[in-house]
């Protein structure tokens, strides 16, 4: 009887494992195929891609789309602006968030309760788009590169997570640094930050991806074409109506006949996804730990 039950359970396990594998393969294919489709279209001749019928590999392999992308001053300016805002915005955002969080993690901070209430209110409520626009205008941030960096310098959501994380650092570790004559800044720089690598990696990834993908601020708060971001350019291509009288259509028609608007967009998407795909493997070790900080600590 036991042997028969063991054989039955083993058969059930094999059937269940097979079903799980098949379902996971189907889900993985559905999830990954859109990205793969973008990749093969970016390496296919734009004029040939209009005919359709491309599913698993380029029918007419060509690097013309990427050549046109990197030769276009419009796309390259947008790429440079996006890289600059991502690097500067991420560095400033992580730095300000960590500094403010470390100060608020000290319960003996003067007016600590008032600061925390202000942060919580700001996290759950906003003034709206129009007051925010007026504020940016009064600060003279509109139509400047600073509008990409300054408003997002402090991430309140990560401030709350950082406060919880910093409070869980053993107090004896910090006190020993004080006894050795370390200043508050040196303690924060040489003791607190090195033990917070999972937190820093998670913040860097989230804030960096947010800056890299952002296009709304470029659409609402910037008028200069030289300050448009890569994401805004892609949204511009998606939303434009390709009509003969449309000046945007004429601009793209001036490009090589082998690279169409759609193929240029696919190449831009591949270029936009490339840096994230390259950076994530190096942060994955810390990201897996940091992503659980909000659930475990607090």
Backbone bond lengths (Angstrom), bond angles and torsions (degrees), N, CA, C in turn:
res aa  C-N    CA-C-N  psi(-1)  N-CA   C-N-CA  omega(-1)  CA-C   N-CA-C  phi
1 X - - - 1.454 - - 1.530 110.58 -
2 X 1.362 117.60 -45.18 1.451 121.20 179.85 1.526 111.29 -62.95
3 X 1.355 115.76 -40.55 1.458 119.48 -179.56 1.527 110.58 -65.00
4 X 1.343 115.76 -39.47 1.460 119.16 179.26 1.525 110.45 -66.04
5 X 1.340 118.10 -40.20 1.464 121.20 177.99 1.524 111.21 -64.87
6 X 1.370 114.50 -38.80 1.459 118.34 179.28 1.517 111.01 -64.44
7 X 1.351 116.29 -42.13 1.463 119.94 178.52 1.522 110.33 -65.00
8 X 1.348 116.78 -40.57 1.454 121.13 179.75 1.515 111.21 -63.76
9 X 1.360 116.14 -44.58 1.455 119.54 178.95 1.515 110.68 -64.66
10 X 1.321 116.75 -39.40 1.455 119.84 179.41 1.524 111.13 -63.34
11 X 1.315 117.65 -40.19 1.459 121.40 178.14 1.525 110.75 -66.04
12 X 1.333 116.00 -42.68 1.461 119.73 177.84 1.530 110.94 -62.13
13 X 1.341 116.45 -40.54 1.459 119.61 178.97 1.526 111.30 -63.44
14 X 1.341 116.42 -41.38 1.460 119.10 -179.86 1.534 111.32 -65.16
15 X 1.335 115.70 -40.85 1.464 119.25 178.63 1.525 110.23 -64.35
16 X 1.338 115.70 -43.49 1.468 119.88 179.95 1.524 111.07 -63.91
17 X 1.339 116.73 -43.22 1.460 120.26 178.20 1.526 111.33 -62.37
18 X 1.322 116.52 -40.78 1.470 120.08 178.82 1.522 111.22 -62.55
19 X 1.337 115.87 -45.78 1.468 119.76 178.99 1.528 110.92 -61.75
20 X 1.335 116.71 -42.75 1.465 120.43 179.28 1.518 111.44 -61.97
21 X 1.346 116.50 -43.54 1.461 120.21 -179.56 1.517 110.89 -63.69
22 X 1.329 116.65 -44.10 1.470 120.30 179.71 1.526 110.69 -61.94
23 X 1.330 116.87 -44.07 1.460 120.25 179.78 1.523 111.40 -64.81
24 X 1.336 117.28 -41.55 1.462 120.65 179.51 1.523 111.32 -64.97
25 X 1.339 116.29 -39.26 1.469 119.38 177.92 1.530 110.47 -63.71
26 X 1.333 116.62 -42.60 1.465 120.31 179.21 1.526 111.00 -63.81
27 X 1.325 116.57 -45.11 1.466 120.56 179.65 1.528 110.72 -64.10
28 X 1.352 116.72 -42.29 1.468 120.19 178.70 1.526 111.16 -62.91
29 X 1.339 116.36 -39.66 1.464 119.73 179.31 1.528 111.05 -65.71
30 X 1.333 116.38 -44.40 1.463 120.49 179.50 1.529 110.59 -63.18
31 X 1.324 116.67 -35.99 1.458 120.81 -178.02 1.525 111.93 -75.25
32 X 1.340 116.85 -42.19 1.452 120.86 -172.55 1.524 113.83 -87.92
33 X 1.333 117.58 -24.53 1.469 118.67 -173.68 1.530 113.72 -61.38
34 X 1.356 120.29 -39.81 1.474 118.02 177.95 1.529 112.87 -57.13
35 X 1.347 117.16 -39.30 1.460 119.45 178.09 1.528 110.85 -68.26
36 X 1.320 116.12 -39.79 1.456 119.83 177.95 1.529 110.79 -65.52
37 X 1.327 116.75 -37.73 1.461 120.81 179.34 1.533 110.93 -64.12
38 X 1.318 115.74 -41.06 1.470 119.50 175.82 1.521 110.53 -61.69
39 X 1.331 116.31 -40.31 1.462 120.62 -179.04 1.524 111.60 -63.59
40 X 1.328 117.83 -47.10 1.467 119.39 -177.29 1.526 111.17 -69.81
41 X 1.340 118.57 -33.26 1.459 120.04 176.39 1.523 111.71 -68.03
42 X 1.347 116.43 -33.01 1.464 118.88 179.55 1.518 111.67 -68.03
43 X 1.327 117.27 -26.31 1.461 121.20 179.17 1.534 112.38 -99.41
44 X 1.309 116.49 10.10 1.464 120.44 178.61 1.526 109.49 -106.80
45 X 1.325 115.77 149.55 1.458 120.64 176.86 1.525 109.81 -57.75
46 X 1.353 115.63 129.56 1.452 119.95 -175.31 1.515 113.44 -61.67
47 X 1.322 117.42 -42.95 1.454 120.05 178.66 1.511 112.73 -64.83
48 X 1.330 116.54 -36.52 1.455 120.46 178.33 1.528 111.47 -70.62
49 X 1.336 117.29 -33.37 1.471 120.68 -177.93 1.520 112.36 -66.98
50 X 1.344 117.26 -23.37 1.459 119.78 -179.75 1.522 111.06 -63.01
51 X 1.317 117.53 -30.35 1.464 121.19 -179.74 1.521 112.44 -67.50
52 X 1.342 118.18 -20.06 1.453 121.60 -178.71 1.521 111.48 79.25
53 X 1.324 115.34 -169.52 1.451 120.35 178.75 1.511 114.66 80.07
54 X 1.332 118.36 14.49 1.462 122.63 177.92 1.525 107.66 -102.93
55 X 1.320 116.19 123.02 1.456 119.70 -174.22 1.526 113.90 -128.76
56 X 1.334 118.40 -44.55 1.457 119.93 -170.63 1.531 113.96 -123.21
57 X 1.331 119.77 -18.46 1.459 121.22 176.93 1.520 108.65 -157.18
58 X 1.322 117.81 156.98 1.467 120.42 -179.60 1.533 111.13 -61.76
59 X 1.322 116.14 132.99 1.456 120.48 178.16 1.534 111.22 -81.68
60 X 1.320 115.71 -35.16 1.466 121.10 177.72 1.520 108.16 -132.56
61 X 1.349 115.85 88.42 1.465 121.14 -173.74 1.527 110.50 -61.06
62 X 1.334 114.57 134.37 1.462 119.83 -179.70 1.526 109.47 -157.49
63 X 1.334 115.15 145.27 1.466 121.48 173.74 1.523 111.48 -103.09
64 X 1.324 114.91 12.47 1.461 120.01 -176.26 1.523 111.90 -62.01
65 X 1.333 117.11 -35.78 1.463 120.19 -178.51 1.522 110.89 -62.57
66 X 1.320 116.72 -46.24 1.464 120.23 179.50 1.522 110.96 -70.13
67 X 1.333 116.94 -34.94 1.456 119.71 177.79 1.523 110.78 -63.22
68 X 1.340 116.05 -44.93 1.449 119.84 177.94 1.529 111.50 -65.51
69 X 1.336 116.00 -35.43 1.465 119.59 179.85 1.523 110.74 -63.20
70 X 1.330 116.49 -49.70 1.463 119.64 -176.25 1.523 112.73 -76.95
71 X 1.321 117.77 -16.85 1.464 120.28 175.95 1.523 111.87 -88.94
72 X 1.323 117.39 -14.71 1.457 121.26 179.87 1.525 109.84 -80.70
73 X 1.315 116.11 118.92 1.474 120.02 -179.82 1.522 111.05 -64.65
74 X 1.324 116.46 -31.22 1.464 120.88 -179.76 1.520 111.15 -64.53
75 X 1.327 117.18 -49.49 1.461 121.36 179.77 1.520 111.34 -67.98
76 X 1.323 117.26 -39.21 1.473 119.96 -177.46 1.521 111.36 -68.25
77 X 1.349 117.56 -38.53 1.467 119.22 175.57 1.521 110.69 -61.42
78 X 1.322 115.90 -41.55 1.461 119.36 178.99 1.526 111.43 -64.64
79 X 1.326 116.75 -39.13 1.458 120.33 178.15 1.526 111.05 -64.58
80 X 1.335 117.11 -42.43 1.470 120.97 179.52 1.526 110.44 -64.54
81 X 1.339 116.68 -42.85 1.469 120.17 178.62 1.526 110.30 -62.51
82 X 1.321 117.27 -41.37 1.466 120.97 -179.53 1.516 111.30 -65.42
83 X 1.329 117.32 -43.86 1.466 120.68 178.28 1.521 110.05 -62.93
84 X 1.336 116.95 -44.40 1.472 120.73 -178.40 1.520 111.46 -63.78
85 X 1.340 117.28 -44.20 1.461 119.09 -178.93 1.524 111.01 -69.65
86 X 1.333 117.91 -33.54 1.463 120.18 179.07 1.515 111.16 -67.52
87 X 1.330 116.99 -46.15 1.467 120.55 -179.68 1.525 110.34 -65.62
88 X 1.335 116.59 -51.43 1.468 119.91 -177.54 1.520 111.34 -67.30
89 X 1.333 116.98 -45.21 1.453 120.13 -178.13 1.518 113.14 -64.81
90 X 1.329 116.84 -39.19 1.465 120.06 179.42 1.519 110.91 -68.42
91 X 1.327 116.94 -45.50 1.466 120.69 -179.81 1.524 110.85 -61.59
92 X 1.330 116.78 -47.83 1.466 120.23 -178.86 1.525 110.53 -68.10
93 X 1.328 117.14 -40.69 1.456 120.28 -179.48 1.520 112.57 -63.39
94 X 1.331 117.25 -45.48 1.465 120.73 179.24 1.522 110.56 -65.57
95 X 1.343 116.98 -41.35 1.463 120.45 -177.91 1.529 111.11 -64.99
96 X 1.321 117.23 -50.48 1.462 120.17 -178.12 1.523 111.02 -65.47
97 X 1.316 117.23 -40.85 1.460 119.91 -179.67 1.520 111.23 -62.62
98 X 1.322 116.98 -42.50 1.465 120.13 -179.61 1.523 111.75 -68.35
99 X 1.327 117.09 -42.33 1.473 120.28 -178.43 1.527 110.58 -64.39
100 X 1.333 116.84 -47.10 1.465 120.12 179.92 1.527 110.58 -64.72
101 X 1.319 116.73 -41.21 1.467 120.30 -178.54 1.520 111.47 -65.30
102 X 1.322 116.50 -39.36 1.469 119.06 -179.79 1.522 111.03 -64.63
103 X 1.327 115.95 -39.68 1.464 118.46 177.68 1.519 112.08 -66.11
104 X 1.325 116.80 -41.90 1.474 120.43 -179.03 1.522 112.55 -74.89
105 X 1.331 117.47 -15.33 1.466 119.47 177.11 1.520 111.85 -74.14
106 X 1.336 117.13 -12.73 1.472 121.49 177.12 1.531 108.97 -85.33
107 X 1.313 116.70 111.60 1.455 120.57 -176.30 1.522 112.67 -69.00
108 X 1.332 117.45 -19.55 1.463 120.13 178.38 1.523 112.27 -87.94
109 X 1.331 117.85 9.05 1.458 121.27 177.47 1.520 109.90 -65.50
110 X 1.328 116.71 135.53 1.462 121.53 -179.74 1.537 109.26 -63.68
111 X 1.321 116.51 133.20 1.471 123.89 -178.30 1.535 112.06 60.74
112 X 1.315 115.53 31.98 1.469 120.34 -178.84 1.531 111.11 -58.87
113 X 1.322 117.32 -44.15 1.457 121.36 -178.49 1.523 112.39 -62.78
114 X 1.334 116.49 -39.29 1.468 120.36 -179.86 1.521 110.18 -65.52
115 X 1.333 116.59 -44.31 1.475 120.48 179.49 1.529 110.92 -60.16
116 X 1.324 116.10 -42.05 1.460 119.49 -178.25 1.530 111.21 -66.66
117 X 1.326 116.81 -39.69 1.470 119.81 178.24 1.526 110.78 -63.89
118 X 1.318 116.89 -40.59 1.470 120.64 178.71 1.527 110.36 -61.84
119 X 1.326 116.83 -43.74 1.459 120.36 179.95 1.525 111.69 -64.43
120 X 1.316 116.70 -42.71 1.467 119.91 -178.77 1.526 110.68 -64.83
121 X 1.334 116.86 -42.54 1.470 120.09 177.88 1.527 110.31 -62.61
122 X 1.343 116.44 -43.62 1.467 120.09 -179.79 1.523 111.86 -65.85
123 X 1.333 117.61 -29.13 1.455 120.47 -179.52 1.522 111.90 -73.62
124 X 1.323 117.64 -33.92 1.460 121.00 -175.48 1.526 113.39 -96.62
125 X 1.315 118.21 -21.18 1.458 120.97 -176.61 1.527 109.71 -129.02
126 X 1.325 114.95 145.87 1.462 120.44 176.43 1.522 109.11 -131.89
127 X 1.321 115.68 161.24 1.458 120.11 -178.18 1.508 113.40 -79.53
128 X 1.330 117.82 -13.49 1.453 120.58 -177.58 1.519 111.53 102.46
129 X 1.314 115.44 169.67 1.459 121.01 -174.35 1.521 112.59 -68.47
130 X 1.333 117.43 -43.37 1.465 120.33 -176.63 1.528 111.77 -66.95
131 X 1.346 119.88 -49.82 1.473 118.42 175.65 1.531 112.48 -59.48
132 X 1.338 116.44 -35.90 1.466 119.61 178.48 1.523 110.42 -64.98
133 X 1.332 116.59 -40.09 1.467 120.67 178.09 1.532 110.39 -64.64
134 X 1.323 116.23 -42.74 1.471 119.90 179.39 1.520 110.26 -63.76
135 X 1.330 117.15 -39.12 1.464 120.56 178.26 1.526 111.07 -62.66
136 X 1.334 116.67 -45.97 1.461 119.59 178.29 1.528 111.57 -62.23
137 X 1.324 115.72 -36.10 1.468 119.41 178.75 1.515 111.05 -67.79
138 X 1.336 117.03 -41.49 1.467 120.20 179.23 1.518 111.65 -66.22
139 X 1.321 116.77 -29.33 1.472 120.96 177.65 1.527 112.27 -86.29
140 X 1.320 116.65 0.56 1.473 123.08 179.16 1.535 111.62 59.48
141 X 1.313 115.17 41.01 1.459 120.18 178.72 1.525 112.57 -99.83
142 X 1.340 117.00 -14.67 1.454 119.25 -178.76 1.521 110.93 -63.95
143 X 1.320 114.57 141.16 1.460 122.51 177.90 1.533 112.45 59.24
144 X 1.326 115.77 34.52 1.462 121.49 174.95 1.525 108.83 -131.69
145 X 1.326 115.75 160.41 1.469 119.32 177.51 1.520 111.13 -66.15
146 X 1.330 117.13 -27.68 1.467 121.22 -177.75 1.518 112.57 -64.00
147 X 1.344 118.05 -22.29 1.459 119.58 -179.73 1.529 111.38 -67.04
148 X 1.318 117.02 -19.42 1.460 120.64 176.25 1.529 112.19 -80.39
149 X 1.314 117.01 -24.56 1.467 121.19 -168.71 1.525 112.75 -109.12
150 X 1.333 117.03 -48.85 1.465 121.42 -171.32 1.531 112.87 -64.97
151 X 1.349 120.74 -49.45 1.476 119.06 -177.32 1.527 114.14 -60.74
152 X 1.319 117.75 -28.20 1.458 120.12 -179.80 1.514 114.15 -100.74
153 X 1.326 116.51 19.48 1.466 119.80 -176.95 1.523 112.16 -67.12
154 X 1.329 117.10 -24.69 1.467 120.77 -179.24 1.521 108.73 -123.42
155 X 1.310 116.25 117.10 1.462 122.10 178.51 1.526 108.51 -99.76
156 X 1.328 116.59 106.23 1.461 121.02 -172.34 1.524 111.23 -66.33
157 X 1.324 117.47 -35.36 1.463 119.85 178.78 1.524 110.26 -59.76
158 X 1.321 117.43 -46.45 1.457 120.41 179.76 1.524 111.60 -73.50
159 X 1.336 117.36 -23.62 1.467 119.28 174.64 1.518 110.04 -60.76
160 X 1.330 116.76 -44.14 1.465 120.64 179.85 1.532 111.10 -64.00
161 X 1.325 116.38 -40.66 1.466 119.30 179.19 1.520 110.47 -68.04
162 X 1.331 117.46 -41.37 1.465 120.86 -179.23 1.519 111.65 -65.30
163 X 1.324 116.91 -39.19 1.465 120.15 178.54 1.523 109.78 -58.90
164 X 1.323 116.78 -46.91 1.461 121.04 178.96 1.528 110.90 -62.45
165 X 1.316 117.08 -40.49 1.471 120.38 -179.02 1.523 111.16 -67.48
166 X 1.326 117.37 -46.41 1.464 120.81 -178.17 1.528 111.89 -64.41
167 X 1.326 116.79 -32.48 1.464 119.49 179.13 1.518 111.80 -69.59
168 X 1.329 117.46 -23.91 1.461 121.01 -179.30 1.526 112.57 -86.68
169 X 1.331 117.13 -3.80 1.473 119.72 174.29 1.532 107.91 -71.29
170 X 1.316 118.61 130.57 1.477 120.38 -177.37 1.528 111.81 -52.89
171 X 1.319 115.85 127.82 1.461 121.20 -178.98 1.522 111.34 -63.60
172 X 1.353 116.33 -30.35 1.466 119.51 179.39 1.524 111.71 -62.15
173 X 1.323 117.11 -32.95 1.468 121.22 179.89 1.519 110.66 -65.06
174 X 1.316 116.46 -42.14 1.463 120.63 -179.76 1.529 110.64 -73.42
175 X 1.332 116.47 -39.90 1.470 119.55 180.00 1.531 111.17 -64.65
176 X 1.319 117.71 -36.12 1.461 120.17 177.96 1.527 110.99 -63.93
177 X 1.334 116.97 -34.41 1.459 120.01 176.44 1.526 110.73 -67.18
178 X 1.341 116.63 -38.88 1.459 120.04 177.41 1.529 110.71 -63.71
179 X 1.327 116.47 -40.32 1.464 120.06 -179.76 1.518 111.95 -65.26
180 X 1.322 116.60 -28.16 1.463 120.49 177.80 1.515 112.84 -82.67
181 X 1.322 116.86 3.65 1.462 121.05 176.70 1.511 114.16 90.29
182 X 1.308 117.99 14.35 1.458 120.37 -179.32 1.525 110.78 -76.16
183 X 1.319 116.05 141.57 1.455 120.44 176.17 1.529 110.01 -79.23
184 X 1.322 114.99 170.91 1.473 119.65 -179.54 1.527 110.65 -62.30
185 X 1.321 116.16 -41.26 1.461 119.65 -178.43 1.526 111.55 -68.22
186 X 1.339 116.92 -42.89 1.465 120.01 178.42 1.524 111.56 -65.01
187 X 1.327 116.41 -36.26 1.468 119.76 176.96 1.519 110.72 -63.43
188 X 1.321 115.22 -43.20 1.464 119.57 178.54 1.528 111.17 -65.44
189 X 1.332 116.13 -40.82 1.462 120.53 -174.58 1.524 112.38 -76.05
190 X 1.340 117.91 -39.28 1.462 121.24 -171.32 1.525 114.06 -103.93
191 X 1.323 117.07 -16.38 1.466 119.87 -178.77 1.527 111.20 -112.10
192 X 1.313 116.90 -52.61 1.466 121.19 -172.93 1.523 111.69 -72.54
193 X 1.326 117.59 -50.31 1.464 120.34 -176.25 1.534 113.20 -63.86
194 X 1.336 119.74 -43.00 1.478 118.34 -179.97 1.527 114.22 -60.55
195 X 1.336 117.54 -31.77 1.468 119.03 179.33 1.531 111.64 -86.90
196 X 1.327 116.71 1.91 1.469 121.39 -178.20 1.522 112.05 -111.54
197 X 1.323 117.94 25.34 1.463 120.48 -176.71 1.530 113.31 -60.11
198 X 1.344 119.85 -42.05 1.480 117.54 176.54 1.526 113.25 -59.18
199 X 1.323 116.06 -39.68 1.461 120.64 178.42 1.520 110.65 -66.05
200 X 1.334 117.15 -45.30 1.463 121.33 -178.71 1.526 111.26 -63.96
201 X 1.338 116.60 -40.55 1.465 120.08 179.79 1.520 111.14 -64.57
202 X 1.330 116.63 -41.34 1.458 120.49 179.46 1.524 110.81 -65.26
203 X 1.322 116.75 -44.85 1.458 120.58 178.19 1.527 111.08 -62.43
204 X 1.327 116.57 -43.86 1.463 120.29 -179.01 1.517 111.05 -60.57
205 X 1.327 116.32 -43.09 1.460 120.13 -178.36 1.527 111.15 -66.16
206 X 1.325 117.58 -48.12 1.462 120.60 -177.49 1.530 111.58 -66.51
207 X 1.325 116.81 -46.96 1.465 119.98 -178.43 1.519 110.34 -67.46
208 X 1.339 117.18 -41.36 1.457 120.58 179.67 1.522 112.37 -63.28
209 X 1.322 117.40 -44.98 1.464 120.82 178.78 1.532 110.27 -64.61
210 X 1.337 116.25 -37.38 1.461 119.27 177.66 1.517 112.15 -61.40
211 X 1.331 117.09 -43.57 1.465 120.85 177.80 1.529 110.86 -67.37
212 X 1.316 117.12 -41.18 1.462 121.02 -176.37 1.532 111.45 -65.06
213 X 1.332 117.49 -36.67 1.462 121.31 -175.83 1.522 113.84 -93.42
214 X 1.316 117.54 -7.23 1.470 119.88 -173.77 1.529 111.32 -70.52
215 X 1.308 116.15 135.96 1.472 121.86 175.81 1.532 112.59 -135.61
216 X 1.336 117.46 -17.50 1.466 120.13 -176.19 1.534 111.04 -64.90
217 X 1.336 117.42 -43.21 1.464 119.27 179.71 1.524 111.05 -64.32
218 X 1.329 117.36 -33.69 1.460 119.97 176.62 1.526 111.77 -68.50
219 X 1.323 116.46 -30.60 1.462 120.35 -179.75 1.526 112.46 -79.24
220 X 1.342 117.92 -36.56 1.458 121.77 -172.87 1.525 113.73 -94.40
221 X 1.315 117.36 -34.79 1.463 120.10 -168.37 1.529 114.02 -112.67
222 X 1.320 117.49 3.72 1.464 121.01 -177.99 1.523 109.04 -130.59
223 X 1.331 116.36 134.43 1.460 121.53 176.38 1.529 112.13 -111.14
224 X 1.311 116.98 -25.62 1.462 120.69 -177.84 1.523 110.84 -71.22
225 X 1.329 116.60 130.55 1.461 121.27 178.44 1.519 111.40 -67.02
226 X 1.309 117.54 -22.14 1.466 120.89 -179.81 1.517 112.73 -76.74
227 X 1.333 117.31 -9.71 1.467 121.15 -178.75 1.529 112.33 -110.16
228 X 1.326 117.59 7.83 1.455 120.17 179.44 1.528 110.06 -71.62
229 X 1.336 115.09 144.29 1.456 120.60 -179.42 1.528 111.00 -92.32
230 X 1.321 115.37 167.38 1.463 120.82 -179.51 1.522 111.24 -64.04
231 X 1.319 117.22 -40.21 1.471 120.17 179.13 1.516 111.21 -64.27
232 X 1.320 116.73 -36.67 1.465 119.65 177.73 1.523 110.37 -65.42
233 X 1.332 117.22 -41.10 1.458 120.12 179.14 1.532 111.09 -61.37
234 X 1.320 116.35 -40.52 1.464 118.78 179.27 1.523 111.07 -67.24
235 X 1.336 117.68 -39.86 1.451 119.92 175.91 1.526 110.96 -65.35
236 X 1.311 116.61 -34.17 1.457 121.07 177.76 1.521 111.11 -63.43
237 X 1.337 115.63 -41.59 1.458 119.89 179.24 1.522 110.59 -67.82
238 X 1.326 116.95 -39.43 1.463 120.48 -179.25 1.522 111.25 -64.62
239 X 1.328 117.15 -40.88 1.461 121.59 -172.89 1.517 114.68 -88.58
240 X 1.304 117.63 -12.25 1.460 118.72 -175.34 1.527 110.79 -72.50
241 X 1.285 116.94 151.95 1.472 123.48 175.31 1.515 107.58 -103.35
242 X 1.317 115.41 115.94 1.460 120.31 -175.44 1.529 109.76 -80.42
243 X 1.331 115.70 87.39 1.453 122.44 177.76 1.524 108.87 -119.11
244 X 1.358 117.86 151.92 1.461 120.46 -177.04 1.522 113.19 -57.64
245 X 1.357 115.79 -33.78 1.454 117.39 -177.65 1.519 112.83 -85.37
246 X 1.296 117.24 -4.99 1.457 121.27 -179.14 1.525 109.15 -76.23
247 X 1.348 120.08 120.49 1.466 121.14 179.70 1.517 112.92 -61.30
248 X 1.341 116.29 -32.66 1.462 118.15 177.11 1.513 111.07 -65.74
249 X 1.338 116.21 -36.63 1.455 119.96 177.75 1.519 110.58 -64.87
250 X 1.320 117.06 -40.99 1.459 119.62 179.10 1.516 111.28 -65.09
251 X 1.340 115.80 -34.18 1.456 119.14 178.64 1.520 111.19 -62.37
252 X 1.330 116.50 -45.16 1.456 119.60 -179.61 1.531 111.62 -76.04
253 X 1.329 116.56 -26.55 1.456 118.74 177.40 1.513 111.64 -68.88
254 X 1.327 116.89 -22.24 1.457 121.07 179.76 1.515 112.02 -71.71
255 X 1.329 116.43 -14.89 1.457 119.59 178.95 1.525 110.40 -73.81
256 X 1.308 116.31 175.90 1.457 120.82 179.68 1.516 110.52 -58.32
257 X 1.334 116.56 143.83 1.458 121.14 -177.46 1.519 112.05 -67.68
258 X 1.331 118.00 -17.27 1.452 120.57 -178.52 1.523 111.53 -83.33
259 X 1.311 118.12 -15.80 1.461 122.32 178.86 1.519 108.61 -111.98
260 X 1.304 116.67 112.18 1.455 121.62 179.91 1.525 110.05 -91.41
261 X 1.318 114.72 174.17 1.461 119.11 178.36 1.528 111.48 -61.10
262 X 1.330 115.94 -42.27 1.463 119.86 -179.65 1.520 111.17 -65.74
263 X 1.328 118.01 -43.39 1.464 120.51 -178.69 1.518 110.97 -67.21
264 X 1.342 117.24 -35.63 1.464 120.24 175.46 1.522 110.84 -64.96
265 X 1.324 116.31 -38.00 1.460 120.30 177.62 1.522 110.80 -64.49
266 X 1.337 117.35 -41.15 1.460 120.67 178.26 1.528 110.99 -63.04
267 X 1.328 116.35 -41.85 1.463 119.72 177.59 1.531 110.77 -63.39
268 X 1.330 116.59 -39.92 1.466 120.25 178.24 1.522 111.12 -64.17
269 X 1.342 117.60 -38.32 1.461 120.66 177.68 1.526 111.45 -64.05
270 X 1.334 116.40 -41.40 1.466 119.71 178.93 1.520 110.15 -64.13
271 X 1.335 116.69 -42.28 1.463 120.45 178.14 1.524 110.41 -64.32
272 X 1.331 117.16 -37.38 1.462 120.82 -179.52 1.522 111.87 -70.12
273 X 1.335 117.05 -35.14 1.468 120.64 -178.99 1.526 112.02 -80.16
274 X 1.326 116.95 -25.00 1.461 120.71 -174.51 1.519 114.70 -55.56
275 X 1.350 119.16 -54.40 1.477 119.58 -178.30 1.516 113.63 -58.77
276 X 1.345 117.36 -39.28 1.462 120.02 179.93 1.525 110.57 -65.58
277 X 1.330 116.30 -42.17 1.463 120.39 179.08 1.525 111.69 -65.47
278 X 1.324 116.98 -28.21 1.469 120.68 -179.79 1.526 111.84 -81.49
279 X 1.337 116.66 -33.92 1.468 120.31 -176.19 1.521 111.72 -81.04
280 X 1.328 117.27 -37.33 1.469 120.49 -172.57 1.529 113.54 -57.13
281 X 1.357 121.04 -43.08 1.479 118.57 -178.79 1.524 113.55 -57.99
282 X 1.341 117.15 -31.38 1.457 119.62 -179.37 1.531 112.13 -76.88
283 X 1.326 116.60 -23.48 1.461 120.41 179.78 1.519 113.30 -100.55
284 X 1.328 116.19 -3.34 1.466 119.63 -173.67 1.526 111.93 -62.12
285 X 1.351 116.54 -39.07 1.466 119.85 -178.69 1.519 111.05 -59.71
286 X 1.336 117.03 -44.05 1.457 120.57 179.95 1.525 111.32 -80.25
287 X 1.336 116.70 -31.69 1.454 120.83 -178.36 1.524 110.94 -63.76
288 X 1.346 117.38 -39.99 1.465 121.20 -179.68 1.532 111.30 -61.95
289 X 1.336 116.39 -33.18 1.460 119.22 177.93 1.534 111.03 -81.02
290 X 1.331 115.83 -42.64 1.449 119.46 -175.24 1.503 114.52 -69.28
291 X 1.333 117.91 -28.06 1.453 120.81 -176.89 1.525 111.68 -65.61
292 X 1.332 118.47 -22.14 1.453 122.70 -178.50 1.524 112.99 -94.32
293 X 1.340 117.30 1.76 1.455 119.06 -175.53 1.531 111.95 -61.73
294 X 1.349 116.11 -43.61 1.456 118.75 -178.57 1.510 113.21 -65.47
295 X 1.347 117.65 -26.38 1.455 120.04 -177.18 1.528 111.95 -87.02
296 X 1.346 116.49 -30.93 1.464 119.57 -174.63 1.514 110.84 -91.59
297 X 1.343 116.04 -39.09 1.455 119.10 -176.15 1.510 109.18 -96.68
298 X 1.315 114.51 162.47 1.454 118.17 174.15 1.415 113.64 122.38
